[in-house]
Amino acid sequence: MLADDDVSSRVELHRDLQWPSASYFTMEHHPRDRGSRHNHHRRELKNPYQEEERSSGHSVLLPGRLGGTGDEIFLCDRSHPRSDVCYLKGDVRMDSRSSSFVLVAKNASTRLGEERIKPYTRKWEQSCMDIVHEVRVRAGAERRCDVYHSVPAVVFTTGGYTGNVYHEFHDGLIPLYITSQHLNREVVFVGVELHNWWLTKYGDVIAQMSNHPVIDFDRDERIHCFPEVTVGLHIHDEMAIEPSLMPGNQTIVDFRNLLDAAYQEELAQAPEPPPPSPASSIGQPRLTIIARNDTRVILNLDEIVGMARELGFWVEIRKPDRTSELKRIYRALNSSDVLLGVHGAAMTHFLFMRPGSVFIQVVPLGTKWAAAAYYGQPAQKLGLDYIGYEIEASESSLSDRYDENDTVLTDPAKISTQGWAVVKEIYLEGQNVRLSLPRFKRTLLDARRKAMAFRLRQRW
């Protein structure tokens, strides 16, 4: 399923830490499957952590680096700015009726007491964490076991901003991979606020992380017993994996390889490559455009498509659709040489492009930092050849409403000091783009050159 920018229930947070006077967070949230308790509060957010902390891991509970055969352990680490993690080892019981994981303490030295934790990776964002269900972690008395497990459990949630493709990967799937990969699929995932649609959408991916069925924490009232349990997820940087914090030095490329494995059957049905052009033996480069439906629309998309075809691209347009199957989107992008789209949640699908391919992100006014931080830099870490096309004021539909010397066009950073509501209204909800054909042609020619080199490398 592609990210839907036309979902009526939307929360957007703006982040621009590199503007001198701004401290916002920018992204598009599409909450779904929620009751009244999931009302979101829009607010200006202060930078919750210093730049040097962004790649730091939990100081105590790095995945796969804590243990000791036969040890009884009850530890919680709240040192990371993005998430809390608790680790229990010994005789651990899941009791969903009391929203608890209980360590049956048998050693006198085992710490007693109770911790409460929300297993979501945005703990600095109070308005988000307010809607995430809490889990109790404690040492307590023995109780019966209904189901015995010989493998560890990892507890996560599909609450929060799940429902938006960016957050499903950044807040959920990538941290789930980081936290569990050292267990080599011998792990049971326990989902809090687990949505059936999420299991349907990501079942193939989850099957590559675990050999066992996911447990629905809120609906399964049996007492499940585990040898160890991790409650909460580890997270590194934006859409990234820091190899120095991984037991096997894995990177975001390894996560993408997991996606390849998840969709290998679909990839076996990959579309036929375009026929070779008269001037080339390696065929036309394939360009996939992700088109927006609501705001930040490319108004002259037909002209852009026509120009791309004249330059020798085979062009396919994909539009956000709630019914689109993720594996089919993956197949289309995995076979593409170039991805083109305007900054927004759907750009998360750069993860589906092959390392070495080309990613063009059109950057509207007022989104420069967010476009680079959330998609441009992570794409480069994946090995994509990233091109950030920053539009000029004349290419923004805002130029039709404001004088050419207006601060809206000349200094978006200054506008941001007026607050989130103003930024949201002007730059995210009130802006479309009309790309300059001569200017964007140079970008397409650059992309075509890089794409042809990529195709040649792929051939040999």
C-alpha positions as CSV (number, residue, x, y, z in Angstrom):
1,M,0.0,0.0,0.0
2,L,1.4,3.4,-1.0
3,A,1.3,6.3,1.4
4,D,-2.1,8.0,1.0
5,D,-1.8,11.8,1.1
6,D,-5.6,12.1,0.7
7,V,-6.4,10.4,4.0
8,S,-8.9,12.7,5.7
9,S,-7.5,12.0,9.2
10,R,-4.1,13.6,8.9
11,V,-1.6,15.0,11.4
12,E,1.6,16.7,10.1
13,L,4.5,17.8,12.1
14,H,7.1,20.2,10.8
15,R,10.8,19.8,11.6
16,D,13.4,22.2,10.5
17,L,16.3,22.1,13.0
18,Q,18.8,23.7,10.6
19,W,16.9,26.9,10.2
20,P,18.3,29.5,12.5
21,S,15.1,30.3,14.4
22,A,13.0,27.1,13.7
23,S,12.6,23.9,15.6
24,Y,9.8,22.0,14.0
25,F,9.5,18.5,12.8
26,T,8.1,17.8,9.3
27,M,6.2,14.7,8.3
28,E,2.8,13.5,7.2
29,H,0.8,11.3,9.5
30,H,-2.2,9.3,8.4
31,P,-3.6,7.6,11.5
32,R,-6.1,4.9,10.8
33,D,-8.0,2.2,12.7
34,R,-8.3,4.4,15.7
35,G,-11.0,5.3,18.2
36,S,-11.6,8.6,19.9
37,R,-8.7,8.1,22.3
38,H,-6.4,8.7,19.3
39,N,-7.0,12.3,18.8
40,H,-3.8,14.1,17.9
41,H,-2.7,17.5,19.2
42,R,-0.8,19.8,16.9
43,R,1.9,21.6,18.6
44,E,5.3,23.2,18.0
45,L,8.1,20.8,19.1
46,K,11.5,21.6,20.5
47,N,14.5,19.7,19.4
48,P,14.6,16.8,21.8
49,Y,18.2,15.8,21.4
50,Q,21.5,17.2,20.4
51,E,22.9,16.4,17.0
52,E,25.7,14.2,18.4
53,E,23.1,12.0,20.0
54,R,21.4,11.1,16.8
55,S,23.4,7.9,16.1
56,S,23.8,6.8,19.7
57,G,22.4,3.5,20.9
58,H,21.0,2.6,24.2
59,S,23.9,2.6,26.7
60,V,23.0,-0.7,28.3
61,L,20.8,-2.9,26.2
62,L,22.3,-3.1,22.8
63,P,20.7,-6.0,20.9
64,G,22.6,-9.3,21.4
65,R,25.2,-7.8,23.8
66,L,23.6,-8.4,27.1
67,G,23.2,-11.8,28.8
68,G,25.1,-14.5,30.6
69,T,23.8,-18.0,30.5
70,G,21.3,-18.7,33.3
71,D,21.3,-15.1,34.5
72,E,18.1,-13.6,35.9
73,I,17.9,-10.1,34.6
74,F,15.5,-7.2,35.0
75,L,16.8,-4.0,33.4
76,C,15.3,-0.9,31.9
77,D,17.2,1.7,29.8
78,R,15.7,5.1,29.5
79,S,18.8,6.8,28.3
80,H,18.0,7.1,24.6
81,P,16.1,10.2,23.4
82,R,13.9,8.3,21.1
83,S,12.8,5.1,22.9
84,D,12.8,3.2,26.2
85,V,13.7,-0.5,26.3
86,C,13.2,-3.0,29.1
87,Y,14.9,-6.4,29.2
88,L,13.7,-9.4,31.2
89,K,15.6,-12.7,31.3
90,G,14.6,-15.8,33.3
91,D,11.1,-17.1,33.8
92,V,9.0,-14.4,32.1
93,R,5.2,-14.5,31.9
94,M,3.0,-12.4,29.6
95,D,-0.3,-11.5,31.3
96,S,-2.3,-9.3,28.9
97,R,-5.2,-9.0,31.3
98,S,-3.0,-6.8,33.6
99,S,-1.1,-5.4,30.6
100,S,2.0,-7.0,32.1
101,F,5.2,-8.9,31.6
102,V,6.2,-10.5,34.9
103,L,9.6,-11.9,35.8
104,V,9.1,-14.7,38.3
105,A,12.1,-13.7,40.5
106,K,13.9,-16.7,42.0
107,N,17.2,-15.1,42.9
108,A,17.5,-12.9,46.0
109,S,19.7,-10.5,44.0
110,T,17.1,-9.8,41.3
111,R,15.7,-6.4,41.3
112,L,12.1,-6.1,42.4
113,G,9.5,-3.4,41.5
114,E,7.6,-2.3,38.4
115,E,8.4,-0.2,35.4
116,R,5.9,1.2,32.9
117,I,6.8,1.6,29.3
118,K,5.3,2.6,26.0
119,P,7.0,0.5,23.3
120,Y,7.1,3.2,20.6
121,T,10.1,5.0,19.2
122,R,8.9,8.6,19.5
123,K,9.1,9.1,23.3
124,W,10.2,12.8,22.9
125,E,6.9,13.6,21.2
126,Q,4.4,13.8,24.0
127,S,1.3,14.3,21.8
128,C,2.1,11.0,20.0
129,M,3.0,9.0,23.1
130,D,-0.2,10.1,24.8
131,I,-2.1,7.8,22.4
132,V,0.3,4.8,22.8
133,H,-0.8,2.0,25.1
134,E,1.3,1.4,28.2
135,V,2.8,-2.0,29.2
136,R,3.8,-2.9,32.8
137,V,7.1,-4.7,33.4
138,R,7.6,-6.1,36.8
139,A,9.0,-8.8,39.0
140,G,6.3,-10.8,40.7
141,A,4.8,-14.0,41.9
142,E,4.7,-17.2,39.9
143,R,1.5,-18.0,37.9
144,R,0.5,-20.8,35.6
145,C,1.7,-21.0,32.0
146,D,-0.8,-21.7,29.2
147,V,1.7,-21.5,26.4
148,Y,5.4,-22.2,26.7
149,H,7.9,-20.7,24.3
150,S,11.5,-21.7,23.9
151,V,12.6,-18.5,22.1
152,P,12.7,-14.9,23.2
153,A,9.9,-12.3,22.6
154,V,10.2,-8.7,21.4
155,V,7.3,-6.4,22.2
156,F,6.3,-3.6,19.9
157,T,3.3,-1.5,19.0
158,T,1.4,-0.6,15.9
159,G,-0.1,2.4,17.6
160,G,1.3,5.9,17.4
161,Y,1.6,7.1,13.8
162,T,1.2,3.7,12.3
163,G,-1.0,4.2,9.2
164,N,1.6,6.4,7.5
165,V,4.2,4.6,5.4
166,Y,7.1,6.7,6.6
167,H,6.3,5.9,10.3
168,E,5.5,2.2,9.5
169,F,9.1,1.9,8.4
170,H,11.0,4.5,10.4
171,D,9.2,4.0,13.7
172,G,8.3,0.3,13.3
173,L,9.8,-2.1,10.8
174,I,13.4,-0.8,10.8
175,P,13.6,-0.7,14.7
176,L,12.0,-4.1,14.8
177,Y,14.8,-5.4,12.5
178,I,17.5,-3.7,14.6
179,T,16.1,-5.1,17.8
180,S,15.6,-8.7,16.7
181,Q,17.9,-9.6,13.8
182,H,20.6,-11.1,16.1
183,L,18.1,-13.8,17.1
184,N,18.1,-15.2,13.5
185,R,14.3,-15.4,13.2
186,E,14.0,-17.4,16.4
187,V,11.9,-14.8,18.1
188,V,8.2,-14.2,18.9
189,F,6.8,-10.8,18.2
190,V,4.2,-9.5,20.5
191,G,2.1,-6.7,19.1
192,V,0.4,-4.1,21.2
193,E,-2.6,-2.4,19.5
194,L,-2.0,-4.9,16.7
195,H,-4.0,-4.1,13.6
196,N,-5.1,-6.8,11.2
197,W,-4.5,-4.6,8.2
198,W,-0.9,-4.1,9.3
199,L,-0.4,-7.9,9.5
200,T,-1.8,-8.2,6.1
201,K,0.3,-5.4,4.6
202,Y,3.6,-6.5,6.2
203,G,3.1,-10.2,6.8
204,D,5.7,-11.1,4.2
205,V,8.3,-8.8,5.8
206,I,7.6,-10.1,9.3
207,A,8.0,-13.7,8.1
208,Q,11.6,-12.8,7.2
209,M,12.3,-11.6,10.7
210,S,10.5,-14.4,12.7
211,N,9.7,-18.0,12.2
212,H,6.8,-17.7,14.6
213,P,3.2,-16.2,14.5
214,V,2.8,-12.7,15.9
215,I,0.9,-12.7,19.3
216,D,-1.9,-10.1,19.7
217,F,-1.2,-8.7,23.1
218,D,-4.6,-7.1,23.6
219,R,-6.7,-10.0,22.5
220,D,-4.7,-13.1,23.6
221,E,-5.5,-13.6,27.3
222,R,-3.5,-16.8,27.7
223,I,-0.4,-16.7,29.9
224,H,2.6,-17.0,27.6
225,C,5.9,-17.9,29.1
226,F,9.3,-16.9,27.6
227,P,13.0,-17.3,28.5
228,E,13.6,-13.6,27.8
229,V,11.6,-10.6,26.7
230,T,12.6,-7.2,25.2
231,V,9.8,-4.6,25.6
232,G,10.4,-1.6,23.3
233,L,12.5,-1.2,20.2
234,H,16.0,0.1,19.5
235,I,16.3,2.9,16.9
236,H,19.3,4.6,15.3
237,D,19.0,7.5,12.9
238,E,16.4,8.6,10.3
239,M,15.5,5.6,8.2
240,A,19.0,4.2,8.9
241,I,20.9,1.5,10.7
242,E,24.2,2.3,12.3
243,P,26.5,-0.8,11.8
244,S,28.7,0.0,14.9
245,L,25.6,-0.6,17.0
246,M,24.7,-3.9,15.4
247,P,26.2,-7.3,16.5
248,G,26.8,-8.2,12.8
249,N,27.6,-4.7,11.6
250,Q,24.4,-4.7,9.5
251,T,23.4,-1.6,7.5
252,I,20.2,-0.4,5.8
253,V,21.3,-2.4,2.8
254,D,20.8,-5.6,4.8
255,F,17.3,-4.5,5.7
256,R,16.6,-3.9,2.0
257,N,18.0,-7.4,1.3
258,L,15.4,-8.7,3.7
259,L,12.7,-6.9,1.7
260,D,14.0,-8.6,-1.4
261,A,13.7,-12.0,0.3
262,A,10.2,-11.1,1.4
263,Y,9.0,-10.3,-2.1
264,Q,11.2,-12.8,-4.1
265,E,8.1,-14.5,-5.6
266,E,6.8,-11.2,-6.7
267,L,10.2,-10.2,-8.1
268,A,10.2,-13.4,-10.1
269,Q,7.2,-11.9,-12.0
270,A,9.0,-8.6,-12.6
271,P,7.9,-6.7,-15.7
272,E,9.7,-7.3,-18.9
273,P,12.5,-4.7,-19.4
274,P,11.9,-2.1,-22.1
275,P,13.3,-3.1,-25.5
276,P,16.8,-1.8,-26.4
277,S,16.7,1.6,-28.1
278,P,18.4,2.0,-31.5
279,A,21.3,3.8,-30.0
280,S,21.9,1.5,-27.0
281,S,22.2,-2.2,-26.4
282,I,21.2,-2.0,-22.8
283,G,17.7,-0.7,-23.2
284,Q,15.8,2.4,-22.1
285,P,16.2,3.5,-18.5
286,R,13.0,2.9,-16.5
287,L,11.6,6.0,-14.7
288,T,8.9,5.6,-12.1
289,I,7.1,8.7,-11.0
290,I,5.1,8.7,-7.8
291,A,2.4,11.3,-8.3
292,R,0.7,13.1,-5.5
293,N,-3.1,13.6,-5.4
294,D,-3.7,16.4,-3.0
295,T,-1.0,19.0,-2.3
296,R,2.5,19.5,-3.7
297,V,1.2,18.2,-7.0
298,I,3.3,18.5,-10.2
299,L,1.0,20.7,-12.2
300,N,2.7,20.1,-15.5
301,L,3.2,16.3,-15.0
302,D,2.1,15.5,-18.6
303,E,4.8,17.8,-20.0
304,I,7.4,16.3,-17.7
305,V,6.4,12.8,-18.8
306,G,6.6,13.8,-22.5
307,M,10.0,15.4,-22.0
308,A,11.3,12.3,-20.2
309,R,10.1,10.1,-23.0
310,E,11.8,12.3,-25.6
311,L,15.0,12.0,-23.6
312,G,14.8,8.2,-23.9
313,F,13.1,7.1,-20.6
314,W,10.5,4.4,-20.3
315,V,8.0,6.1,-18.0
316,E,5.5,4.7,-15.5
317,I,3.3,6.8,-13.2
318,R,2.2,5.4,-9.9
319,K,-0.4,7.3,-7.8
320,P,-1.2,6.8,-4.1
321,D,-4.0,4.3,-3.7
322,R,-5.0,2.6,-0.4
323,T,-5.7,-0.6,-2.3
324,S,-2.3,-0.9,-3.9
325,E,-0.4,-4.0,-2.7
326,L,3.0,-3.2,-1.2
327,K,4.6,-6.2,-3.0
328,R,3.5,-4.8,-6.4
329,I,4.9,-1.4,-5.5
330,Y,8.1,-3.1,-4.5
331,R,8.3,-5.0,-7.8
332,A,7.8,-1.9,-9.8
333,L,10.4,0.2,-8.0
334,N,12.9,-2.7,-7.8
335,S,12.9,-2.9,-11.6
336,S,13.2,0.9,-12.0
337,D,16.4,2.8,-12.7
338,V,15.1,6.2,-11.6
339,L,12.5,7.2,-9.0
340,L,10.9,10.7,-9.2
341,G,8.6,12.3,-6.7
342,V,7.8,15.4,-4.7
343,H,8.8,15.5,-1.0
344,G,6.2,13.7,1.2
345,A,5.6,10.4,3.0
346,A,5.5,8.4,-0.2
347,M,9.2,9.1,-0.7
348,T,9.7,6.3,1.9
349,H,9.5,4.0,-1.1
350,F,13.1,4.9,-2.0
351,L,13.8,1.8,0.2
352,F,12.4,-0.3,-2.7
353,M,15.0,1.0,-5.2
354,R,18.2,-1.0,-5.9
355,P,21.4,0.4,-4.5
356,G,23.1,2.3,-7.4
357,S,19.8,3.5,-8.9
358,V,18.8,7.1,-9.0
359,F,16.3,8.9,-6.8
360,I,15.1,12.4,-7.7
361,Q,13.2,14.2,-5.0
362,V,11.5,17.5,-5.9
363,V,11.9,19.8,-2.9
364,P,9.2,22.5,-2.6
365,L,9.8,25.8,-0.9
366,G,10.0,25.4,2.9
367,T,10.9,21.8,2.9
368,K,14.6,21.8,2.2
369,W,15.9,20.4,5.5
370,A,13.2,17.8,5.9
371,A,13.6,16.5,2.4
372,A,17.3,16.0,2.9
373,A,17.1,14.6,6.5
374,Y,14.2,12.2,6.0
375,Y,14.8,11.0,2.5
376,G,17.8,12.4,0.8
377,Q,20.5,11.4,3.3
378,P,18.9,8.0,4.1
379,A,18.8,7.2,0.4
380,Q,22.5,7.9,0.1
381,K,23.2,5.6,3.0
382,L,21.3,2.9,1.0
383,G,23.6,3.5,-1.9
384,L,21.2,5.4,-4.2
385,D,22.4,8.2,-6.4
386,Y,20.4,11.0,-4.9
387,I,19.4,14.2,-6.7
388,G,17.6,16.8,-4.7
389,Y,15.8,19.2,-7.1
390,E,15.2,22.3,-5.1
391,I,12.5,24.4,-6.9
392,E,12.9,28.1,-7.4
393,A,10.2,30.5,-6.3
394,S,8.9,30.8,-9.9
395,E,8.3,27.0,-9.9
396,S,6.0,27.2,-6.9
397,S,2.3,27.8,-7.1
398,L,2.9,30.2,-4.2
399,S,4.3,32.7,-6.8
400,D,0.8,33.0,-8.2
401,R,-0.4,34.3,-4.8
402,Y,2.5,36.3,-3.4
403,D,4.7,39.1,-4.8
404,E,8.1,38.0,-5.9
405,N,9.7,39.9,-3.1
406,D,7.4,38.5,-0.4
407,T,9.1,36.7,2.5
408,V,7.0,33.6,1.8
409,L,9.0,33.2,-1.4
410,T,12.4,34.7,-0.4
411,D,12.8,33.5,3.2
412,P,10.8,30.4,4.3
413,A,12.9,30.2,7.4
414,K,11.6,33.5,8.6
415,I,8.0,32.4,8.0
416,S,8.6,29.4,10.1
417,T,9.1,31.6,13.2
418,Q,5.3,32.4,13.0
419,G,4.4,28.9,14.1
420,W,3.5,25.5,12.8
421,A,0.0,26.4,11.7
422,V,1.3,29.1,9.3
423,V,4.0,26.8,7.9
424,K,1.6,23.9,7.4
425,E,-1.0,26.1,5.7
426,I,1.5,27.8,3.3
427,Y,4.2,25.3,2.4
428,L,2.6,21.8,2.9
429,E,-1.1,22.3,2.2
430,G,-1.0,25.4,0.1
431,Q,1.7,24.6,-2.4
432,N,1.9,22.8,-5.8
433,V,4.9,22.8,-8.2
434,R,5.2,23.7,-11.9
435,L,8.6,22.5,-12.9
436,S,10.7,24.6,-15.3
437,L,11.1,22.4,-18.4
438,P,14.5,23.8,-19.4
439,R,15.8,23.6,-15.8
440,F,14.4,20.2,-15.0
441,K,15.6,18.9,-18.4
442,R,19.1,19.2,-17.1
443,T,18.2,17.1,-14.1
444,L,16.6,14.4,-16.2
445,L,19.7,14.3,-18.5
446,D,21.9,13.9,-15.4
447,A,19.6,11.2,-14.2
448,R,19.6,9.5,-17.5
449,R,23.4,9.4,-17.7
450,K,23.6,8.0,-14.2
451,A,20.8,5.5,-14.9
452,M,22.6,4.2,-18.1
453,A,25.8,3.8,-16.1
454,F,23.8,1.8,-13.5
455,R,22.2,-0.4,-16.2
456,L,25.6,-1.1,-17.6
457,R,27.0,-2.1,-14.2
458,Q,24.0,-4.3,-13.7
459,R,24.6,-6.0,-17.0
460,W,28.2,-6.9,-16.2
